[in-house]
Amino acid sequence: MKVFKYLADWYQAKRQRYIERMKQQGKCPICKGYGYETIANAYVGHSIECHSCKGTGLYSEWENSN
Ligand SMILES: [Zn+2]
C-alpha cells in the first residue's frame, strides 16, 4: 500500500521536524515545555506531571527518558 507508506513517511518527517524544533528551544516535545500533560489535563481537570521530562519541560530530560 503506497498511500500508507507515503503517509507514514510524511508523519515521520513532520514529527522529526517538530522534535528538531523543540530541541533548538530546549523543550520537551511531549508537553511542549510546560512540564505537564496537556491532554490528560483536559480530561482530568488538573495538571498531571509529564512522565517524559518528569515535569521539568526540558528537552534533555525527555531525551534521557528515551
Ligand atoms: Zn514533558
N, CA, C, O and the ligand as a Tripos MOL2 file, in Angstrom:
@<TRIPOS>MOLECULE
protein
  265   263    67     0     0
PROTEIN
NO_CHARGES

@<TRIPOS>ATOM
      1 N           0.8390   -1.2050    0.0000 N.3       1 MET1
      2 CA          0.0000    0.0000    0.0000 C.3       1 MET1
      3 C           0.8740    1.2540    0.0000 C.2       1 MET1
      4 O           1.4200    1.6530    1.0280 O.2       1 MET1
      5 N           0.9870    1.8500   -1.1560 N.am      2 LYS2
      6 CA          1.8490    3.0270   -1.2940 C.3       2 LYS2
      7 C           1.3520    4.2130   -0.4680 C.2       2 LYS2
      8 O           2.1420    4.9720    0.0960 O.2       2 LYS2
      9 N           0.0430    4.3540   -0.4100 N.am      3 VAL3
     10 CA         -0.5190    5.5100    0.2860 C.3       3 VAL3
     11 C          -0.1390    5.4870    1.7630 C.2       3 VAL3
     12 O           0.2060    6.5110    2.3530 O.2       3 VAL3
     13 N          -0.2130    4.3020    2.3360 N.am      4 PHE4
     14 CA          0.1080    4.1910    3.7550 C.3       4 PHE4
     15 C           1.5700    4.5140    4.0220 C.2       4 PHE4
     16 O           1.9160    5.1720    5.0030 O.2       4 PHE4
     17 N           2.4150    4.0330    3.1200 N.am      5 LYS5
     18 CA          3.8350    4.3160    3.2920 C.3       5 LYS5
     19 C           4.0850    5.8090    3.1520 C.2       5 LYS5
     20 O           4.8590    6.4010    3.9040 O.2       5 LYS5
     21 N           3.4190    6.4010    2.1820 N.am      6 TYR6
     22 CA          3.5640    7.8440    1.9740 C.3       6 TYR6
     23 C           3.1510    8.6080    3.2350 C.2       6 TYR6
     24 O           3.8530    9.5130    3.6850 O.2       6 TYR6
     25 N           2.0210    8.2350    3.7830 N.am      7 LEU7
     26 CA          1.5270    8.9050    4.9930 C.3       7 LEU7
     27 C           2.4530    8.6860    6.1770 C.2       7 LEU7
     28 O           2.7050    9.6010    6.9620 O.2       7 LEU7
     29 N           2.9550    7.4720    6.2950 N.am      8 ALA8
     30 CA          3.8610    7.1560    7.3950 C.3       8 ALA8
     31 C           5.1440    7.9780    7.2810 C.2       8 ALA8
     32 O           5.6510    8.4970    8.2750 O.2       8 ALA8
     33 N           5.6630    8.0890    6.0530 N.am      9 ASP9
     34 CA          6.8720    8.8770    5.8160 C.3       9 ASP9
     35 C           6.6180   10.3440    6.1370 C.2       9 ASP9
     36 O           7.4300   11.0150    6.7740 O.2       9 ASP9
     37 N           5.4730   10.8120    5.6790 N.am     10 TRP10
     38 CA          5.1010   12.2100    5.9110 C.3      10 TRP10
     39 C           4.9940   12.4920    7.4110 C.2      10 TRP10
     40 O           5.4660   13.5130    7.9090 O.2      10 TRP10
     41 N           4.3620   11.5580    8.1040 N.am     11 TYR11
     42 CA          4.2020   11.7160    9.5450 C.3      11 TYR11
     43 C           5.5520   11.7200   10.2490 C.2      11 TYR11
     44 O           5.7970   12.5340   11.1390 O.2      11 TYR11
     45 N           6.4200   10.8090    9.8450 N.am     12 GLN12
     46 CA          7.7460   10.7220   10.4440 C.3      12 GLN12
     47 C           8.5360   12.0030   10.2230 C.2      12 GLN12
     48 O           9.1900   12.5110   11.1340 O.2      12 GLN12
     49 N           8.4660   12.5210    8.9890 N.am     13 ALA13
     50 CA          9.2000   13.7420    8.6440 C.3      13 ALA13
     51 C           8.6770   14.9150    9.4620 C.2      13 ALA13
     52 O           9.4480   15.7330    9.9640 O.2      13 ALA13
     53 N           7.3800   14.9830    9.5840 N.am     14 LYS14
     54 CA          6.7330   16.0600   10.3490 C.3      14 LYS14
     55 C           7.1430   15.9740   11.8180 C.2      14 LYS14
     56 O           7.4820   16.9760   12.4480 O.2      14 LYS14
     57 N           7.1030   14.7530   12.3440 N.am     15 ARG15
     58 CA          7.4690   14.5160   13.7390 C.3      15 ARG15
     59 C           8.9380   14.8830   13.9850 C.2      15 ARG15
     60 O           9.2980   15.4740   15.0030 O.2      15 ARG15
     61 N           9.7710   14.5000   12.9990 N.am     16 GLN16
     62 CA         11.2020   14.7540   13.1120 C.3      16 GLN16
     63 C          11.4850   16.2610   13.1520 C.2      16 GLN16
     64 O          12.3040   16.7370   13.9390 O.2      16 GLN16
     65 N          10.7880   16.9920   12.2840 N.am     17 ARG17
     66 CA         10.9650   18.4490   12.2460 C.3      17 ARG17
     67 C          10.5000   19.0790   13.5600 C.2      17 ARG17
     68 O          11.1260   20.0010   14.0840 O.2      17 ARG17
     69 N           9.3980   18.5610   14.0710 N.am     18 TYR18
     70 CA          8.8540   19.0740   15.3210 C.3      18 TYR18
     71 C           9.8360   18.8480   16.4680 C.2      18 TYR18
     72 O          10.0880   19.7500   17.2670 O.2      18 TYR18
     73 N          10.3880   17.6350   16.5400 N.am     19 ILE19
     74 CA         11.3380   17.3040   17.5970 C.3      19 ILE19
     75 C          12.5960   18.1620   17.4770 C.2      19 ILE19
     76 O          13.1690   18.6010   18.4740 O.2      19 ILE19
     77 N          13.0100   18.3890   16.2230 N.am     20 GLU20
     78 CA         14.1850   19.2180   15.9770 C.3      20 GLU20
     79 C          13.9630   20.6420   16.4940 C.2      20 GLU20
     80 O          14.8600   21.2580   17.0690 O.2      20 GLU20
     81 N          12.7410   21.1490   16.2740 N.am     21 ARG21
     82 CA         12.4050   22.4950   16.7150 C.3      21 ARG21
     83 C          12.3820   22.5800   18.2460 C.2      21 ARG21
     84 O          12.8670   23.5450   18.8360 O.2      21 ARG21
     85 N          11.8130   21.5550   18.8680 N.am     22 MET22
     86 CA         11.7540   21.5080   20.3290 C.3      22 MET22
     87 C          13.1620   21.4240   20.9040 C.2      22 MET22
     88 O          13.4520   21.9870   21.9600 O.2      22 MET22
     89 N          14.0370   20.7040   20.1860 N.am     23 LYS23
     90 CA         15.4260   20.5590   20.6250 C.3      23 LYS23
     91 C          16.1210   21.9180   20.6400 C.2      23 LYS23
     92 O          16.8400   22.2570   21.5800 O.2      23 LYS23
     93 N          15.8890   22.6880   19.5760 N.am     24 GLN24
     94 CA         16.5030   24.0130   19.4870 C.3      24 GLN24
     95 C          16.0210   24.9190   20.6020 C.2      24 GLN24
     96 O          16.7650   25.7630   21.1030 O.2      24 GLN24
     97 N          14.7630   24.7340   20.9840 N.am     25 GLN25
     98 CA         14.2010   25.5690   22.0380 C.3      25 GLN25
     99 C          14.4520   24.9780   23.4280 C.2      25 GLN25
    100 O          14.1770   25.6120   24.4470 O.2      25 GLN25
    101 N          14.9910   23.7270   23.4470 N.am     26 GLY26
    102 CA         15.2840   23.0790   24.7170 C.3      26 GLY26
    103 C          14.0480   22.6070   25.4490 C.2      26 GLY26
    104 O          14.0540   22.4670   26.6720 O.2      26 GLY26
    105 N          12.9740   22.3610   24.6880 N.am     27 LYS27
    106 CA         11.7100   21.9750   25.3110 C.3      27 LYS27
    107 C          11.3710   20.5100   25.0850 C.2      27 LYS27
    108 O          11.7090   19.9320   24.0520 O.2      27 LYS27
    109 N          10.7010   19.9240   26.0600 N.am     28 CYS28
    110 CA         10.2170   18.5520   25.9380 C.3      28 CYS28
    111 C           9.1510   18.4940   24.8350 C.2      28 CYS28
    112 O           8.1800   19.2490   24.8830 O.2      28 CYS28
    113 N           9.3230   17.5910   23.8230 N.am     29 PRO29
    114 CA          8.3660   17.5160   22.7120 C.3      29 PRO29
    115 C           6.9940   17.0080   23.1360 C.2      29 PRO29
    116 O           6.0040   17.2750   22.4560 O.2      29 PRO29
    117 N           6.9210   16.2880   24.2370 N.am     30 ILE30
    118 CA          5.6470   15.7210   24.6700 C.3      30 ILE30
    119 C           4.7360   16.7980   25.2560 C.2      30 ILE30
    120 O           3.5540   16.8680   24.9200 O.2      30 ILE30
    121 N           5.2800   17.6220   26.1170 N.am     31 CYS31
    122 CA          4.4460   18.6300   26.7920 C.3      31 CYS31
    123 C           4.7470   20.0400   26.2920 C.2      31 CYS31
    124 O           4.2140   21.0170   26.8170 O.2      31 CYS31
    125 N           5.6120   20.1450   25.2670 N.am     32 LYS32
    126 CA          5.9880   21.4480   24.6790 C.3      32 LYS32
    127 C           6.5920   22.3880   25.7020 C.2      32 LYS32
    128 O           6.4680   23.6080   25.5980 O.2      32 LYS32
    129 N           7.2500   21.7980   26.6970 N.am     33 GLY33
    130 CA          7.9620   22.6180   27.6720 C.3      33 GLY33
    131 C           7.1230   23.0690   28.8530 C.2      33 GLY33
    132 O           7.6060   23.8040   29.7150 O.2      33 GLY33
    133 N           5.8740   22.6360   28.9010 N.am     34 TYR34
    134 CA          5.0050   23.0660   30.0000 C.3      34 TYR34
    135 C           5.2810   22.3000   31.2950 C.2      34 TYR34
    136 O           5.0860   22.8220   32.3930 O.2      34 TYR34
    137 N           5.7430   21.0330   31.1450 N.am     35 GLY35
    138 CA          6.0330   20.2420   32.3390 C.3      35 GLY35
    139 C           4.8540   19.3980   32.7920 C.2      35 GLY35
    140 O           4.9730   18.6140   33.7340 O.2      35 GLY35
    141 N           3.7200   19.5540   32.1270 N.am     36 TYR36
    142 CA          2.5820   18.6900   32.4440 C.3      36 TYR36
    143 C           1.8940   18.2440   31.1540 C.2      36 TYR36
    144 O           2.0720   18.8560   30.1010 O.2      36 TYR36
    145 N           1.1280   17.1990   31.2490 N.am     37 GLU37
    146 CA          0.4900   16.6240   30.0700 C.3      37 GLU37
    147 C          -0.8230   17.3430   29.7860 C.2      37 GLU37
    148 O          -1.7770   17.2760   30.5610 O.2      37 GLU37
    149 N          -0.8370   18.0220   28.6620 N.am     38 THR38
    150 CA         -1.9870   18.8740   28.3370 C.3      38 THR38
    151 C          -3.2390   18.0610   27.9990 C.2      38 THR38
    152 O          -4.3560   18.4880   28.2910 O.2      38 THR38
    153 N          -3.0490   16.8830   27.3800 N.am     39 ILE39
    154 CA         -4.2140   16.0610   27.0100 C.3      39 ILE39
    155 C          -4.8840   15.5360   28.2750 C.2      39 ILE39
    156 O          -6.1020   15.6320   28.4300 O.2      39 ILE39
    157 N          -4.0840   14.9840   29.1700 N.am     40 ALA40
    158 CA         -4.6110   14.4840   30.4380 C.3      40 ALA40
    159 C          -5.2510   15.6360   31.2100 C.2      40 ALA40
    160 O          -6.2800   15.4680   31.8650 O.2      40 ALA40
    161 N          -4.6350   16.7790   31.1220 N.am     41 ASN41
    162 CA         -5.1290   17.9630   31.8040 C.3      41 ASN41
    163 C          -6.5730   18.2790   31.4180 C.2      41 ASN41
    164 O          -7.3920   18.6280   32.2680 O.2      41 ASN41
    165 N          -6.8710   18.1510   30.1320 N.am     42 ALA42
    166 CA         -8.2150   18.4690   29.6430 C.3      42 ALA42
    167 C          -9.2520   17.4880   30.1940 C.2      42 ALA42
    168 O         -10.3940   17.8640   30.4570 O.2      42 ALA42
    169 N          -8.8450   16.2390   30.3630 N.am     43 TYR43
    170 CA         -9.7830   15.2230   30.8370 C.3      43 TYR43
    171 C          -9.9560   15.2540   32.3520 C.2      43 TYR43
    172 O         -11.0740   15.2060   32.8650 O.2      43 TYR43
    173 N          -8.8500   15.3350   33.0420 N.am     44 VAL44
    174 CA         -8.8880   15.2050   34.4960 C.3      44 VAL44
    175 C          -9.2510   16.5300   35.1660 C.2      44 VAL44
    176 O          -9.8260   16.5490   36.2540 O.2      44 VAL44
    177 N          -8.9130   17.6210   34.5120 N.am     45 GLY45
    178 CA         -9.2760   18.9080   35.0570 C.3      45 GLY45
    179 C          -8.1900   19.5510   35.9070 C.2      45 GLY45
    180 O          -8.3570   20.6730   36.3850 O.2      45 GLY45
    181 N          -7.1010   18.8610   36.0940 N.am     46 HIS46
    182 CA         -5.9600   19.4650   36.7880 C.3      46 HIS46
    183 C          -4.6630   18.9590   36.1820 C.2      46 HIS46
    184 O          -4.6660   17.9750   35.4420 O.2      46 HIS46
    185 N          -3.5720   19.6110   36.4840 N.am     47 SER47
    186 CA         -2.3030   19.2980   35.8540 C.3      47 SER47
    187 C          -1.7540   17.9420   36.2730 C.2      47 SER47
    188 O          -1.7720   17.5740   37.4480 O.2      47 SER47
    189 N          -1.2640   17.2100   35.2780 N.am     48 ILE48
    190 CA         -0.5790   15.9600   35.5610 C.3      48 ILE48
    191 C           0.8520   16.1110   35.0650 C.2      48 ILE48
    192 O           1.0840   16.5000   33.9200 O.2      48 ILE48
    193 N           1.7820   15.8090   35.9100 N.am     49 GLU49
    194 CA          3.1870   15.9470   35.5690 C.3      49 GLU49
    195 C           3.5300   15.1040   34.3450 C.2      49 GLU49
    196 O           3.1200   13.9470   34.2430 O.2      49 GLU49
    197 N           4.2780   15.6840   33.4250 N.am     50 CYS50
    198 CA          4.7000   14.9820   32.2120 C.3      50 CYS50
    199 C           5.6880   13.8690   32.5810 C.2      50 CYS50
    200 O           6.7130   14.1240   33.2130 O.2      50 CYS50
    201 N           5.3650   12.6260   32.1770 N.am     51 HIS51
    202 CA          6.2320   11.4850   32.5000 C.3      51 HIS51
    203 C           7.5750   11.5910   31.7900 C.2      51 HIS51
    204 O           8.6180   11.2380   32.3410 O.2      51 HIS51
    205 N           7.5250   12.0840   30.5560 N.am     52 SER52
    206 CA          8.7110   12.0630   29.7030 C.3      52 SER52
    207 C           9.8260   12.9670   30.1980 C.2      52 SER52
    208 O          11.0020   12.6420   30.0380 O.2      52 SER52
    209 N           9.4780   14.0860   30.7920 N.am     53 CYS53
    210 CA         10.5110   15.0180   31.2540 C.3      53 CYS53
    211 C          10.4350   15.2010   32.7710 C.2      53 CYS53
    212 O          11.1150   16.0600   33.3320 O.2      53 CYS53
    213 N           9.6110   14.3980   33.4260 N.am     54 LYS54
    214 CA          9.4550   14.4280   34.8820 C.3      54 LYS54
    215 C           9.0290   15.7980   35.3890 C.2      54 LYS54
    216 O           9.4000   16.2180   36.4850 O.2      54 LYS54
    217 N           8.2420   16.4850   34.5670 N.am     55 GLY55
    218 CA          7.7030   17.7660   34.9880 C.3      55 GLY55
    219 C           8.6420   18.9510   34.8140 C.2      55 GLY55
    220 O           8.3170   20.0670   35.2170 O.2      55 GLY55
    221 N           9.8120   18.7120   34.2130 N.am     56 THR56
    222 CA         10.7690   19.8020   34.0500 C.3      56 THR56
    223 C          10.5110   20.6130   32.7800 C.2      56 THR56
    224 O          10.8310   21.8000   32.7150 O.2      56 THR56
    225 N           9.9210   19.9520   31.7610 N.am     57 GLY57
    226 CA          9.6860   20.6220   30.4890 C.3      57 GLY57
    227 C          10.9380   20.7450   29.6370 C.2      57 GLY57
    228 O          10.9460   21.4620   28.6360 O.2      57 GLY57
    229 N          11.9920   20.0490   30.0300 N.am     58 LEU58
    230 CA         13.2730   20.1710   29.3360 C.3      58 LEU58
    231 C          13.4870   19.0680   28.2950 C.2      58 LEU58
    232 O          13.1580   17.9030   28.5160 O.2      58 LEU58
    233 N          14.0470   19.4760   27.1580 N.am     59 TYR59
    234 CA         14.3450   18.5280   26.0990 C.3      59 TYR59
    235 C          15.3350   17.4620   26.5720 C.2      59 TYR59
    236 O          15.1940   16.2850   26.2410 O.2      59 TYR59
    237 N          16.3310   17.8800   27.3410 N.am     60 SER60
    238 CA         17.3730   16.9570   27.8000 C.3      60 SER60
    239 C          16.7780   15.8470   28.6660 C.2      60 SER60
    240 O          17.2190   14.7000   28.5930 O.2      60 SER60
    241 N          15.7810   16.1850   29.4830 N.am     61 GLU61
    242 CA         15.1390   15.1640   30.3260 C.3      61 GLU61
    243 C          14.3560   14.1820   29.4550 C.2      61 GLU61
    244 O          14.3650   12.9740   29.6910 O.2      61 GLU61
    245 N          13.6780   14.7280   28.4440 N.am     62 TRP62
    246 CA         12.9210   13.8860   27.5230 C.3      62 TRP62
    247 C          13.8570   12.9210   26.8050 C.2      62 TRP62
    248 O          13.5470   11.7400   26.6490 O.2      62 TRP62
    249 N          15.0120   13.4410   26.3670 N.am     63 GLU63
    250 CA         15.9890   12.6380   25.6440 C.3      63 GLU63
    251 C          16.5220   11.5160   26.5370 C.2      63 GLU63
    252 O          16.7230   10.3950   26.0720 O.2      63 GLU63
    253 N          16.7470   11.8120   27.8000 N.am     64 ASN64
    254 CA         17.2500   10.8180   28.7390 C.3      64 ASN64
    255 C          16.2520    9.6930   28.9690 C.2      64 ASN64
    256 O          16.6360    8.5430   29.1810 O.2      64 ASN64
    257 N          14.9750   10.0330   28.9250 N.am     65 SER65
    258 CA         13.9440    9.0400   29.2050 C.3      65 SER65
    259 C          13.6470    8.1650   28.0010 C.2      65 SER65
    260 O          12.8560    7.2280   28.1080 O.2      65 SER65
    261 N          14.2600    8.4440   26.8550 N.am     66 ASN66
    262 CA         14.0170    7.6400   25.6540 C.3      66 ASN66
    263 C          15.0500    6.5290   25.4840 C.2      66 ASN66
    264 O          14.9830    5.7650   24.5210 O.2      66 ASN66
    265 ZN          7.4700   16.9120   29.1100 Zn       67 ZN67
@<TRIPOS>BOND
     1     1     2 1
     2     2     3 1
     3     3     4 2
     4     3     5 am
     5     5     6 1
     6     6     7 1
     7     7     8 2
     8     7     9 am
     9     9    10 1
    10    10    11 1
    11    11    12 2
    12    11    13 am
    13    13    14 1
    14    14    15 1
    15    15    16 2
    16    15    17 am
    17    17    18 1
    18    18    19 1
    19    19    20 2
    20    19    21 am
    21    21    22 1
    22    22    23 1
    23    23    24 2
    24    23    25 am
    25    25    26 1
    26    26    27 1
    27    27    28 2
    28    27    29 am
    29    29    30 1
    30    30    31 1
    31    31    32 2
    32    31    33 am
    33    33    34 1
    34    34    35 1
    35    35    36 2
    36    35    37 am
    37    37    38 1
    38    38    39 1
    39    39    40 2
    40    39    41 am
    41    41    42 1
    42    42    43 1
    43    43    44 2
    44    43    45 am
    45    45    46 1
    46    46    47 1
    47    47    48 2
    48    47    49 am
    49    49    50 1
    50    50    51 1
    51    51    52 2
    52    51    53 am
    53    53    54 1
    54    54    55 1
    55    55    56 2
    56    55    57 am
    57    57    58 1
    58    58    59 1
    59    59    60 2
    60    59    61 am
    61    61    62 1
    62    62    63 1
    63    63    64 2
    64    63    65 am
    65    65    66 1
    66    66    67 1
    67    67    68 2
    68    67    69 am
    69    69    70 1
    70    70    71 1
    71    71    72 2
    72    71    73 am
    73    73    74 1
    74    74    75 1
    75    75    76 2
    76    75    77 am
    77    77    78 1
    78    78    79 1
    79    79    80 2
    80    79    81 am
    81    81    82 1
    82    82    83 1
    83    83    84 2
    84    83    85 am
    85    85    86 1
    86    86    87 1
    87    87    88 2
    88    87    89 am
    89    89    90 1
    90    90    91 1
    91    91    92 2
    92    91    93 am
    93    93    94 1
    94    94    95 1
    95    95    96 2
    96    95    97 am
    97    97    98 1
    98    98    99 1
    99    99   100 2
   100    99   101 am
   101   101   102 1
   102   102   103 1
   103   103   104 2
   104   103   105 am
   105   105   106 1
   106   106   107 1
   107   107   108 2
   108   107   109 am
   109   109   110 1
   110   110   111 1
   111   111   112 2
   112   111   113 am
   113   113   114 1
   114   114   115 1
   115   115   116 2
   116   115   117 am
   117   117   118 1
   118   118   119 1
   119   119   120 2
   120   119   121 am
   121   121   122 1
   122   122   123 1
   123   123   124 2
   124   123   125 am
   125   125   126 1
   126   126   127 1
   127   127   128 2
   128   127   129 am
   129   129   130 1
   130   130   131 1
   131   131   132 2
   132   131   133 am
   133   133   134 1
   134   134   135 1
   135   135   136 2
   136   135   137 am
   137   137   138 1
   138   138   139 1
   139   139   140 2
   140   139   141 am
   141   141   142 1
   142   142   143 1
   143   143   144 2
   144   143   145 am
   145   145   146 1
   146   146   147 1
   147   147   148 2
   148   147   149 am
   149   149   150 1
   150   150   151 1
   151   151   152 2
   152   151   153 am
   153   153   154 1
   154   154   155 1
   155   155   156 2
   156   155   157 am
   157   157   158 1
   158   158   159 1
   159   159   160 2
   160   159   161 am
   161   161   162 1
   162   162   163 1
   163   163   164 2
   164   163   165 am
   165   165   166 1
   166   166   167 1
   167   167   168 2
   168   167   169 am
   169   169   170 1
   170   170   171 1
   171   171   172 2
   172   171   173 am
   173   173   174 1
   174   174   175 1
   175   175   176 2
   176   175   177 am
   177   177   178 1
   178   178   179 1
   179   179   180 2
   180   179   181 am
   181   181   182 1
   182   182   183 1
   183   183   184 2
   184   183   185 am
   185   185   186 1
   186   186   187 1
   187   187   188 2
   188   187   189 am
   189   189   190 1
   190   190   191 1
   191   191   192 2
   192   191   193 am
   193   193   194 1
   194   194   195 1
   195   195   196 2
   196   195   197 am
   197   197   198 1
   198   198   199 1
   199   199   200 2
   200   199   201 am
   201   201   202 1
   202   202   203 1
   203   203   204 2
   204   203   205 am
   205   205   206 1
   206   206   207 1
   207   207   208 2
   208   207   209 am
   209   209   210 1
   210   210   211 1
   211   211   212 2
   212   211   213 am
   213   213   214 1
   214   214   215 1
   215   215   216 2
   216   215   217 am
   217   217   218 1
   218   218   219 1
   219   219   220 2
   220   219   221 am
   221   221   222 1
   222   222   223 1
   223   223   224 2
   224   223   225 am
   225   225   226 1
   226   226   227 1
   227   227   228 2
   228   227   229 am
   229   229   230 1
   230   230   231 1
   231   231   232 2
   232   231   233 am
   233   233   234 1
   234   234   235 1
   235   235   236 2
   236   235   237 am
   237   237   238 1
   238   238   239 1
   239   239   240 2
   240   239   241 am
   241   241   242 1
   242   242   243 1
   243   243   244 2
   244   243   245 am
   245   245   246 1
   246   246   247 1
   247   247   248 2
   248   247   249 am
   249   249   250 1
   250   250   251 1
   251   251   252 2
   252   251   253 am
   253   253   254 1
   254   254   255 1
   255   255   256 2
   256   255   257 am
   257   257   258 1
   258   258   259 1
   259   259   260 2
   260   259   261 am
   261   261   262 1
   262   262   263 1
   263   263   264 2
@<TRIPOS>SUBSTRUCTURE
     1 MET1         2 RESIDUE 1 A MET
     2 LYS2         6 RESIDUE 1 A LYS
     3 VAL3        10 RESIDUE 1 A VAL
     4 PHE4        14 RESIDUE 1 A PHE
     5 LYS5        18 RESIDUE 1 A LYS
     6 TYR6        22 RESIDUE 1 A TYR
     7 LEU7        26 RESIDUE 1 A LEU
     8 ALA8        30 RESIDUE 1 A ALA
     9 ASP9        34 RESIDUE 1 A ASP
    10 TRP10       38 RESIDUE 1 A TRP
    11 TYR11       42 RESIDUE 1 A TYR
    12 GLN12       46 RESIDUE 1 A GLN
    13 ALA13       50 RESIDUE 1 A ALA
    14 LYS14       54 RESIDUE 1 A LYS
    15 ARG15       58 RESIDUE 1 A ARG
    16 GLN16       62 RESIDUE 1 A GLN
    17 ARG17       66 RESIDUE 1 A ARG
    18 TYR18       70 RESIDUE 1 A TYR
    19 ILE19       74 RESIDUE 1 A ILE
    20 GLU20       78 RESIDUE 1 A GLU
    21 ARG21       82 RESIDUE 1 A ARG
    22 MET22       86 RESIDUE 1 A MET
    23 LYS23       90 RESIDUE 1 A LYS
    24 GLN24       94 RESIDUE 1 A GLN
    25 GLN25       98 RESIDUE 1 A GLN
    26 GLY26      102 RESIDUE 1 A GLY
    27 LYS27      106 RESIDUE 1 A LYS
    28 CYS28      110 RESIDUE 1 A CYS
    29 PRO29      114 RESIDUE 1 A PRO
    30 ILE30      118 RESIDUE 1 A ILE
    31 CYS31      122 RESIDUE 1 A CYS
    32 LYS32      126 RESIDUE 1 A LYS
    33 GLY33      130 RESIDUE 1 A GLY
    34 TYR34      134 RESIDUE 1 A TYR
    35 GLY35      138 RESIDUE 1 A GLY
    36 TYR36      142 RESIDUE 1 A TYR
    37 GLU37      146 RESIDUE 1 A GLU
    38 THR38      150 RESIDUE 1 A THR
    39 ILE39      154 RESIDUE 1 A ILE
    40 ALA40      158 RESIDUE 1 A ALA
    41 ASN41      162 RESIDUE 1 A ASN
    42 ALA42      166 RESIDUE 1 A ALA
    43 TYR43      170 RESIDUE 1 A TYR
    44 VAL44      174 RESIDUE 1 A VAL
    45 GLY45      178 RESIDUE 1 A GLY
    46 HIS46      182 RESIDUE 1 A HIS
    47 SER47      186 RESIDUE 1 A SER
    48 ILE48      190 RESIDUE 1 A ILE
    49 GLU49      194 RESIDUE 1 A GLU
    50 CYS50      198 RESIDUE 1 A CYS
    51 HIS51      202 RESIDUE 1 A HIS
    52 SER52      206 RESIDUE 1 A SER
    53 CYS53      210 RESIDUE 1 A CYS
    54 LYS54      214 RESIDUE 1 A LYS
    55 GLY55      218 RESIDUE 1 A GLY
    56 THR56      222 RESIDUE 1 A THR
    57 GLY57      226 RESIDUE 1 A GLY
    58 LEU58      230 RESIDUE 1 A LEU
    59 TYR59      234 RESIDUE 1 A TYR
    60 SER60      238 RESIDUE 1 A SER
    61 GLU61      242 RESIDUE 1 A GLU
    62 TRP62      246 RESIDUE 1 A TRP
    63 GLU63      250 RESIDUE 1 A GLU
    64 ASN64      254 RESIDUE 1 A ASN
    65 SER65      258 RESIDUE 1 A SER
    66 ASN66      262 RESIDUE 1 A ASN
    67 ZN67       265 GROUP 0 **** ****
